[in-house]
């Protein structure tokens, strides 16, 4: 259940999550308009909260209940696109299996889950239509990773975009492009010769530690695919070895250097999408503050 609703939230607010992973744009040269600024974390939180409250209002008008969800579902949840490289986090959380389990358990016991389980099939289907629109048509953009991304131009999610950002076609096109570029960047880093060289050293290191693997992300996925108490007991030792080797061999530093370099390159290649998204976000902040204030006073 949590993953089903997480997918909806990712569609609705994915740009807010994506933009936090991109550092600020460099200043343009003299005579050129300054690029739109990247938002602060508190501003991203504000836009997310306002969007969720607008969806809640819309769903209520459609005859359904809706519970806003946080932008970050758990304070310790982390994304490691090149493998775990935080030793303290690895010692405390392994690969995050317990965090995922906790989120699943909380979702299963949540008011949203109880509400949905009490709806007959036709009402549950109608809820999905009210939320996401009747079909994924009306909004479309070319995926920088290949293919076309589409979304309904109806439904409460799109209505929340319209109230916050105005032009939903521009918003969907720009924000969805930025969101997808994260995977493009990860792919470029992974194919860089410098990363591959560092990866070989990391692989030798974890092999000496008794956890042979060719790639940290595959090692993590394979470990999490294992089930049962014995597998869970190995999460922390494997993750700790992964993180310590990432640090000692230079894989972590190499990955972060390449991450920044390819971030700059991708922003330059897709500057129009970044600029459009950020300008719309900045322009939406007053409306978002009004929405949150209205609900706080109700």
Protein Blocks (a to p, Z undefined) as FASTA:
>chain_A
ZZmmmmmmmmmmmmmmmmmmpccdddddehiacddddddfklmmmmmmmmmmmmmmmmmm
nopacddddfblbfkbccdfeopabfklmmmnonommmmmmmmmmmmmpmklmmmmmpcf
klmmmmmmmmnopbdchiacddfkgpjddddfedjklmmmmmmnopamlmmmmmmmmmmm
mmmmmmmmmmpmklmmmmmmmmmmmmmnopacfbfklmmmmmmmpgcjklmmmmmmmmmm
mmmmmmmnommmmmmmmmmmmmmmmmmmmmmmmmmmmmmmmmmmmmmmmmmmmmmmZZ
